[in-house]
Amino acid sequence: MDKIDTVIKAAPLDNYRIQILTENGVSGIFNVKPYLDLGGSAFKELYEESYFRTVRPDGSGIAWPHEQDFCIDTIIRDIQNAR
């Protein structure tokens, strides 16, 4: 059984992007902007830059203090499709 990859670095960048590094060596830029309006009111808080910058690795994804999150599958898919 393969070990599930985990995010070990989530560094906020400008324009709603996050530099990601996973334990298995996947790295790249995850663009959150396309998701901001899809999450309804749950993601509206991420528009505030100071709050957006509080992102942190959260096991198999990334998260913010008020429980907004993205799973590793979404992050890796977007990073790979951006190339």
C-alpha positions in Angstrom: 0.0 0.0 0.0 1.4 3.4 -1.0 1.9 6.0 1.6 -0.3 9.0 1.2 1.7 12.1 0.3 1.7 15.0 2.7 2.3 18.7 2.3 5.4 19.8 4.2 5.6 23.4 2.9 2.9 25.8 2.0 4.3 29.3 1.5 1.8 32.0 0.5 2.7 34.1 -2.6 1.0 37.1 -4.3 -2.2 36.8 -6.3 -3.7 33.9 -4.3 -0.9 31.4 -5.1 0.9 29.1 -2.7 4.3 27.5 -3.1 3.8 23.8 -2.3 6.3 21.1 -1.4 5.2 17.5 -0.5 7.0 14.8 1.3 7.3 12.8 -1.9 9.0 15.7 -3.7 6.1 17.2 -5.6 6.6 20.9 -5.8 5.0 23.8 -7.6 2.6 26.7 -7.4 -1.0 26.0 -6.4 -3.3 28.7 -7.6 -6.3 29.2 -5.2 -7.9 32.0 -7.2 -10.1 29.7 -9.5 -11.6 28.2 -6.4 -12.5 31.4 -4.4 -15.9 31.8 -5.9 -16.7 28.1 -6.1 -16.7 27.5 -2.4 -19.6 29.8 -1.7 -19.2 31.9 1.4 -16.7 29.4 2.9 -13.8 30.7 0.8 -14.8 34.4 0.8 -12.5 35.0 3.8 -9.5 34.0 1.7 -9.9 37.2 -0.4 -8.4 39.1 2.6 -4.7 38.9 2.0 -3.6 38.9 5.6 -5.9 35.9 6.3 -4.9 34.2 3.1 -1.3 34.3 4.3 -2.1 32.3 7.4 -2.2 29.1 5.3 -0.4 26.1 6.7 0.3 22.5 5.8 -2.3 20.2 7.3 -1.4 16.6 6.8 -2.7 15.6 3.4 -3.4 19.1 2.3 -3.4 22.8 3.3 -5.7 24.7 5.6 -6.6 28.0 7.2 -7.6 28.8 10.8 -11.4 28.8 10.1 -11.3 25.4 8.5 -11.1 26.3 4.8 -8.9 23.6 3.2 -7.7 21.9 0.0 -6.8 18.2 -0.2 -3.5 16.9 -1.6 -5.2 15.4 -4.6 -6.6 18.8 -5.8 -3.3 20.5 -5.2 -1.2 17.9 -7.1 -3.6 17.7 -10.0 -3.5 21.5 -10.4 0.3 21.7 -10.1 0.7 19.0 -12.7 -1.9 20.5 -15.1 -0.2 23.9 -14.9 2.9 22.6 -16.6 
